[in-house]
Amino acid sequence: MDKILNLLNQIIEYNTYQDLLTKDNKDTGDTWNVHHLKLLKQLLQEYASK
């Protein structure tokens, strides 16, 4: 599970960086991809803790 979460963290970090490069200064919040990747990470962490 640690390898999965590590890979997911890298994907989230990459997508967050890409978002920063493409966002206007007035845009706020996560993009659809980043939001759902974070949600997937949260669900995996909850599953692993059971």
N, C-alpha and C positions, 0 to 999 in steps of 0.2 A: 504494500500500500504506500510505503514511503516513496518508492520510485514513481508511482503514479502521481502522487501529490507534487513531487518535485518537478516532473514534466509539466503538469498542469500549471504550476507556479511560473515556470519559464514561458509558457504560452500566454498566460495572463500578462506577464511583464512585457513581453514583445508587443502584444496587442495594445496595451496601455501606452507604450512608447509611440506606436504608430498613430494612435489617436491624438497624442499631444502634437505630433507633427502636422496633422491634418485639421485640427479643430481651430475654429475662430476663437478669438479672445472672449467672446460673449457666450460661447457654448459651455454648458456645465453638465456634470454627471457623466456616467459611463455610457459607452455605445452599447448597442444590442449585443455584440459579440462579447465584450468584456463583462457585461452584466450576467449573461448566461454562463460564461466560464466560471465566474465567481460563485454563482448559484450551484453549478455542478460540483465545484470544490467543496462547498458547504455540505451538500448532500452526501458526497463521498466520505467526508469527515464524520458526519453523523452516523453513516452506515458502519464505518470502521469502529466507532466507539461502542457499538451494541454488542 
